[in-house]
């Protein structure tokens, strides 16, 4: 049977950092995502032919586009092939929902489905990090790893990502205010010295949260869910952040923090009804500072990227 020359793939939104795991922990979210349509060519070039959806003013130069850069790397590994890419953006950029990473992941998953000799998950992960760096200016896998695998994932600097089992009734509420916070600006806020004690506290939180997920112990998750390193430096970039976080905690959240680089705010809950009720309260807190907001409720064990058709 003749191998197909075109494939479409979807990559979901994600929450990077998850409060305690800066640049190395993330989880996927059910709902919005990016779709990439990739065609196999024989001219060894990578071209972006269309960008549509909630964001259209992105670089058409493949080297400067996250999807394009990721496929340039794949083309180097599988010599003799090229790719044409169409992107349908479903995730706003500057939202803290992994919009830059999703394009790279969707494009790679679609392109890999067209190859006679597909690359490994570890290679896809590395290529996706390269692609995402076109937008963020740095290499980190906390968005691309959960998009590739689904659910809560440890994203190492190198090697294969590791999916973390979580309780089946662990839910996330993600509230996206109608406000753009560029990733590079959010990262710039983190410059400066940190106290060693804060690293110890943060490491303890990460250990407790991961242990709680593996043990399905909500109290351990609650004890670990805090960010003493990143959140204090970024909170001032998000209007109303303190009110939104307080609304989540008052509604029974295990913890709440900034999603990725912001401005979206997320919280974890031990039931879907609590997560749904909290979403309304968190959105109202944003409205109190004159910001509209969209609410998503998803299992923390969210979906991974998938091929939609060939």
SULURPE-V633531 format. One record per pair of residues at least 4 apart in sequence whose ideal C-beta (glycine too) atoms are under 8 Angstrom apart, sorted by the first residue. I is the first residue (numbers start at 1). GAP is how many residues later the second one is. D is the distance in whole Angstrom. If there is no record, write none. Layout:
I/GAP/D
I/GAP/D
This chain:
3/111/7
3/113/7
4/109/8
4/110/6
4/306/4
5/34/6
5/35/5
5/109/7
6/31/7
6/32/7
6/33/5
6/34/7
6/108/7
6/304/7
7/30/8
7/31/6
7/103/4
7/104/7
7/106/4
7/107/5
7/300/6
7/302/7
7/303/5
8/27/6
8/28/7
8/29/5
8/30/8
8/102/6
8/299/7
8/300/4
8/301/5
8/302/8
9/26/7
9/27/6
9/29/8
9/97/5
9/98/7
9/100/4
9/101/4
9/104/7
9/296/6
9/297/7
9/298/5
9/299/6
10/23/5
10/24/7
10/25/5
10/96/6
10/295/6
10/296/6
10/298/6
11/22/5
11/23/5
11/25/8
11/90/8
11/91/4
11/92/7
11/94/4
11/95/4
11/98/7
11/136/5
11/294/4
12/16/5
12/17/6
12/18/7
12/19/7
12/20/7
12/21/4
12/90/7
12/135/6
12/138/8
12/290/6
12/291/5
12/292/7
12/293/7
13/15/7
13/16/5
13/18/6
13/19/5
13/20/6
13/78/5
13/84/4
13/85/6
13/86/8
13/89/7
13/161/8
13/283/8
14/12/5
14/13/7
14/14/5
14/15/6
14/83/7
14/84/4
14/87/7
14/88/8
14/128/8
14/129/5
14/132/5
14/133/5
14/246/8
14/288/8
15/11/6
15/12/6
15/14/6
15/81/8
15/82/7
15/83/8
15/131/8
15/157/7
15/159/7
15/244/5
15/245/6
15/249/8
15/251/5
16/7/8
16/9/8
16/10/5
16/80/8
16/82/6
16/124/8
16/126/4
16/127/5
16/243/7
16/244/4
16/245/7
17/4/6
17/5/5
17/6/7
17/8/7
17/9/7
17/125/6
17/210/8
17/213/7
17/240/8
17/241/7
17/242/8
17/243/6
18/7/5
18/8/6
18/9/6
18/124/8
18/134/7
18/191/8
18/239/8
19/186/8
19/190/8
19/206/6
19/207/7
19/208/4
19/212/7
19/236/6
19/238/4
19/239/8
20/5/7
20/182/6
20/185/4
20/186/4
20/189/5
20/204/6
20/205/7
20/206/7
20/207/6
21/4/2
21/5/8
21/121/7
21/133/8
21/185/6
22/120/8
22/180/8
22/205/8
22/207/6
22/208/5
23/117/4
23/118/8
23/119/5
23/132/8
24/116/7
24/117/7
24/118/6
24/130/6
24/131/5
24/132/7
24/133/8
25/117/6
25/127/7
25/128/7
25/129/6
25/130/7
25/181/7
26/72/8
26/115/8
26/116/4
26/117/6
26/119/6
26/120/4
26/126/8
26/127/6
26/129/6
26/234/8
27/119/5
27/124/6
27/125/4
27/126/7
27/145/7
27/273/5
27/274/8
27/275/6
28/118/4
28/119/6
28/122/5
28/123/6
28/125/8
28/274/4
28/275/6
28/276/6
29/68/7
29/143/7
29/145/6
29/267/6
29/269/5
29/273/5
30/266/8
30/268/4
30/269/7
30/272/5
30/273/6
31/265/5
31/267/6
32/58/4
32/59/5
32/65/7
32/264/8
33/57/5
33/58/6
33/69/6
33/73/7
34/19/8
34/53/7
34/54/7
34/55/6
34/56/6
34/57/6
34/65/7
34/68/4
34/69/5
34/71/8
34/72/5
35/52/7
35/53/4
35/55/7
35/71/6
35/273/7
36/31/6
36/49/6
36/50/7
36/51/6
36/52/8
36/67/7
36/70/4
36/71/4
36/73/8
36/74/5
37/48/7
37/49/4
37/50/8
37/51/8
37/73/7
38/33/7
38/45/5
38/46/7
38/47/6
38/48/8
38/69/6
38/72/4
38/73/5
38/76/7
39/44/7
39/45/4
39/46/8
40/41/6
40/42/8
40/43/7
40/71/8
40/74/5
41/4/7
41/40/7
41/41/4
41/42/6
41/43/6
42/38/7
42/39/7
42/40/7
43/39/5
44/31/6
44/35/8
44/36/7
44/37/7
44/38/5
45/37/4
46/16/4
46/22/6
46/25/5
46/26/5
46/29/6
46/36/6
46/37/5
46/38/8
46/39/7
47/15/6
47/21/8
47/35/8
47/36/8
47/37/5
47/38/7
48/11/8
48/12/5
48/13/8
48/14/6
48/17/6
48/19/7
48/20/5
48/36/8
48/37/5
48/38/8
48/39/7
49/35/5
49/36/7
49/37/6
50/36/4
50/37/7
51/4/7
51/5/5
51/7/5
51/9/7
51/35/8
51/36/5
51/38/7
52/4/6
52/34/8
52/35/7
52/36/5
52/37/7
53/34/7
53/35/5
53/36/3
53/37/6
54/35/5
54/36/6
54/37/7
54/38/5
55/34/4
55/36/8
55/37/6
55/38/5
55/44/7
56/33/7
58/7/6
58/29/8
58/31/8
58/35/8
59/5/4
59/6/5
59/9/8
59/75/8
60/5/7
61/4/7
61/7/7
62/5/8
62/6/3
62/7/7
62/9/7
62/10/6
62/23/8
63/5/6
63/6/6
63/9/7
63/71/8
64/4/7
64/5/7
64/70/6
65/4/6
65/38/7
65/69/6
66/4/6
66/34/5
66/35/7
66/37/5
66/38/4
66/65/4
66/66/5
66/68/5
66/69/5
67/4/6
67/18/5
67/20/6
67/36/4
67/37/5
67/39/7
67/40/4
67/64/6
68/4/6
68/17/7
68/39/8
68/63/8
68/66/8
69/4/7
69/35/7
69/61/6
69/62/5
69/64/8
69/65/5
70/4/7
70/34/4
70/35/8
70/37/6
70/38/5
70/57/5
70/58/6
70/60/6
70/61/3
70/62/8
71/4/6
71/12/5
71/14/7
71/36/6
71/37/7
71/40/6
71/60/8
72/4/7
73/4/7
73/54/5
73/57/5
73/58/7
74/4/6
74/9/8
74/34/6
74/37/6
74/38/7
74/45/7
74/53/6
75/4/8
75/6/6
75/7/6
75/8/6
77/42/6
77/46/7
77/50/8
78/37/6
78/39/7
78/41/8
81/34/7
83/24/8
83/28/5
85/22/6
87/16/6
87/19/8
87/20/7
89/10/7
89/14/7
90/12/8
91/4/7
91/6/5
91/7/7
91/8/4
91/11/5
92/5/7
92/7/6
92/84/7
92/88/8
93/6/5
93/7/6
93/42/8
93/87/7
94/5/8
94/86/4
94/87/5
94/88/5
94/89/7
94/169/8
95/4/6
95/81/5
95/85/7
95/86/8
95/168/7
95/169/6
96/80/7
96/85/7
96/90/8
96/162/7
96/163/4
96/164/4
96/165/5
96/166/5
96/167/6
96/168/4
97/77/7
97/79/6
97/162/7
97/163/7
97/167/6
98/4/5
98/45/4
98/46/8
98/49/7
98/162/6
99/4/8
100/4/7
100/32/6
100/34/8
100/35/4
100/36/6
100/43/8
100/83/7
101/4/6
101/27/7
101/30/8
101/31/4
101/42/4
101/43/5
101/46/6
102/4/6
102/41/8
102/45/6
103/4/6
103/28/8
104/4/6
104/23/8
104/24/5
104/27/3
104/28/5
104/40/7
105/4/6
105/23/5
105/39/5
105/42/4
105/43/6
105/200/5
106/4/6
106/199/6
107/4/6
107/24/8
108/4/6
108/16/5
108/19/6
108/20/6
108/23/7
109/4/7
109/15/7
109/39/8
109/196/5
109/197/7
109/198/6
110/4/7
110/197/7
111/4/7
112/6/5
112/7/6
112/12/6
113/5/7
113/194/5
113/197/6
114/196/7
115/4/7
119/4/4
119/5/6
119/8/8
120/4/7
121/4/6
121/27/7
121/28/8
121/39/6
121/40/8
122/4/7
122/37/6
122/38/5
123/4/6
124/4/6
124/24/6
125/4/7
125/16/6
125/19/6
125/20/6
125/23/6
125/30/8
125/35/7
125/36/6
126/4/7
126/32/7
127/4/6
128/4/6
128/13/8
128/16/4
128/19/8
128/20/7
129/4/6
129/10/5
129/11/7
129/12/5
129/15/6
130/9/7
131/13/8
132/4/6
132/7/8
132/8/8
132/11/7
132/12/6
133/4/7
133/5/6
133/6/5
135/48/6
136/4/7
136/47/5
136/48/7
136/51/7
137/46/8
137/47/6
137/50/7
138/49/7
139/18/8
140/15/7
141/4/5
141/14/3
141/15/7
141/16/8
141/20/7
142/4/8
142/13/5
142/118/8
143/4/6
143/117/7
144/4/6
144/11/7
145/4/6
145/8/4
145/9/7
145/10/4
145/16/4
146/4/7
146/5/7
146/6/7
146/7/4
146/9/8
146/15/8
146/156/7
146/158/7
147/157/7
147/158/5
148/5/8
148/13/7
148/156/6
148/157/6
149/4/5
149/12/6
149/14/5
149/155/5
150/13/7
150/151/7
150/152/6
150/153/5
150/154/3
150/155/8
151/12/5
151/13/7
151/15/7
151/149/7
151/150/4
151/151/6
151/153/7
152/11/7
152/12/4
152/14/5
152/61/6
152/148/6
152/149/7
153/8/5
153/9/7
153/10/5
153/11/7
154/7/6
154/8/4
154/9/8
154/10/6
154/56/8
155/6/5
156/4/8
156/5/7
156/6/7
164/46/6
164/49/5
164/50/7
165/48/7
165/49/6
166/4/5
166/47/5
166/50/8
166/134/5
166/135/5
167/46/7
167/49/4
167/51/7
167/103/8
168/131/8
168/133/7
169/101/6
169/102/6
169/103/7
170/43/8
170/48/8
170/51/8
170/98/6
170/99/8
170/100/7
170/129/7
170/130/5
170/131/7
171/97/7
171/98/5
171/99/8
171/100/7
171/101/5
171/103/7
171/104/4
171/126/6
171/127/7
171/128/6
171/129/7
172/94/6
172/95/7
172/96/6
172/97/8
172/103/7
172/125/7
172/126/5
172/127/7
172/128/5
172/130/8
173/75/7
173/80/8
173/93/7
173/94/5
173/96/7
173/102/5
173/103/8
173/105/5
173/106/5
173/109/7
173/122/7
173/123/7
173/124/5
174/85/6
174/90/6
174/91/8
174/92/5
174/121/7
174/122/4
174/123/8
174/124/7
175/69/7
175/89/6
175/90/5
175/91/7
175/104/6
175/107/4
175/108/6
175/111/7
175/118/5
175/119/7
175/120/5
175/121/8
176/87/8
176/88/4
176/117/6
176/118/5
176/119/8
176/120/7
177/61/8
177/62/8
177/63/8
177/86/5
177/87/7
177/88/8
177/109/5
177/114/4
177/115/7
177/116/5
178/113/6
178/114/4
178/115/7
178/116/8
179/59/8
179/60/7
179/84/5
179/112/6
180/83/8
181/4/6
181/5/6
181/56/6
181/57/7
181/80/6
181/81/5
181/82/4
182/4/7
182/79/8
183/4/6
183/77/8
183/78/5
184/4/6
185/4/7
185/52/7
186/4/8
186/48/6
186/51/6
186/74/8
186/75/3
186/76/6
187/74/7
189/44/5
189/45/5
189/48/6
190/40/6
190/43/6
190/44/7
192/41/8
194/4/6
194/5/7
194/35/6
195/4/8
196/4/7
197/4/6
198/4/6
198/30/5
198/31/6
199/4/6
199/30/7
200/4/6
201/4/7
201/25/8
201/27/5
202/4/6
202/25/7
202/26/6
202/27/5
203/4/6
204/4/6
204/20/7
205/4/6
205/18/8
205/19/4
205/20/7
205/21/5
205/22/8
205/23/8
206/4/6
206/18/7
207/4/6
207/17/7
208/4/6
208/12/5
208/13/8
208/15/5
208/16/3
209/4/7
209/11/7
209/12/6
209/15/3
209/16/6
210/4/6
210/14/8
211/4/6
211/6/7
211/9/5
211/13/8
212/4/8
212/5/5
212/6/7
212/7/7
212/8/3
212/9/4
212/10/8
212/11/7
212/12/6
213/8/6
215/5/6
217/4/7
218/4/6
218/36/6
218/52/5
219/4/6
220/4/6
221/4/6
221/33/5
221/34/7
221/47/7
222/32/4
222/33/6
224/31/8
225/29/5
225/30/3
225/31/8
225/32/8
225/43/7
226/29/7
226/31/8
227/4/4
227/5/8
227/30/5
227/31/8
228/4/7
229/4/8
230/4/6
230/28/7
231/4/6
231/26/5
231/27/6
234/4/7
234/24/6
234/27/7
234/28/6
235/6/5
235/7/7
235/23/7
236/5/8
237/25/6
237/26/7
238/6/8
238/20/7
238/24/5
238/25/4
238/27/7
239/24/8
239/47/8
239/50/5
239/52/6
240/4/6
240/45/6
240/46/5
240/48/6
240/49/4
240/51/7
241/4/6
241/17/7
241/21/8
241/22/8
241/24/7
242/4/6
243/4/6
243/42/4
243/43/8
243/45/6
243/46/7
244/4/7
244/12/8
244/21/5
244/38/5
244/41/4
244/42/6
245/4/6
245/11/5
245/12/7
245/20/6
245/22/8
246/4/6
246/39/7
247/4/6
247/31/7
247/34/4
247/35/5
247/37/7
247/38/4
248/5/4
248/8/4
248/17/7
248/19/4
248/30/5
248/33/7
248/34/5
249/4/5
249/6/8
249/7/6
249/18/8
250/31/7
251/16/8
251/18/8
251/23/6
251/26/6
251/27/4
251/30/5
251/31/8
252/17/6
252/18/8
252/22/5
252/26/7
253/14/4
253/15/6
253/16/6
253/21/8
253/25/6
254/13/8
254/14/5
254/15/6
254/16/6
255/12/7
255/13/6
256/9/6
256/10/7
256/11/4
256/12/8
257/8/7
257/9/7
257/10/8
258/4/5
258/5/8
258/6/7
258/7/6
258/8/8
259/5/4
259/6/6
259/7/4
260/4/7
265/17/7
267/8/8
267/11/6
267/15/7
268/32/7
269/5/4
269/6/4
269/9/7
270/4/7
271/4/7
272/4/6
272/25/7
273/4/6
274/4/6
275/4/7
275/22/5
276/4/8
276/21/5
277/4/7
278/4/6
279/4/6
279/16/4
279/17/8
279/18/6
280/4/6
280/15/7
281/4/7
282/4/7
282/11/7
282/13/7
283/4/6
283/10/4
283/11/8
283/12/5
284/4/7
285/4/8
286/5/4
286/6/7
286/7/4
287/4/7
287/5/7
287/6/7
298/4/5
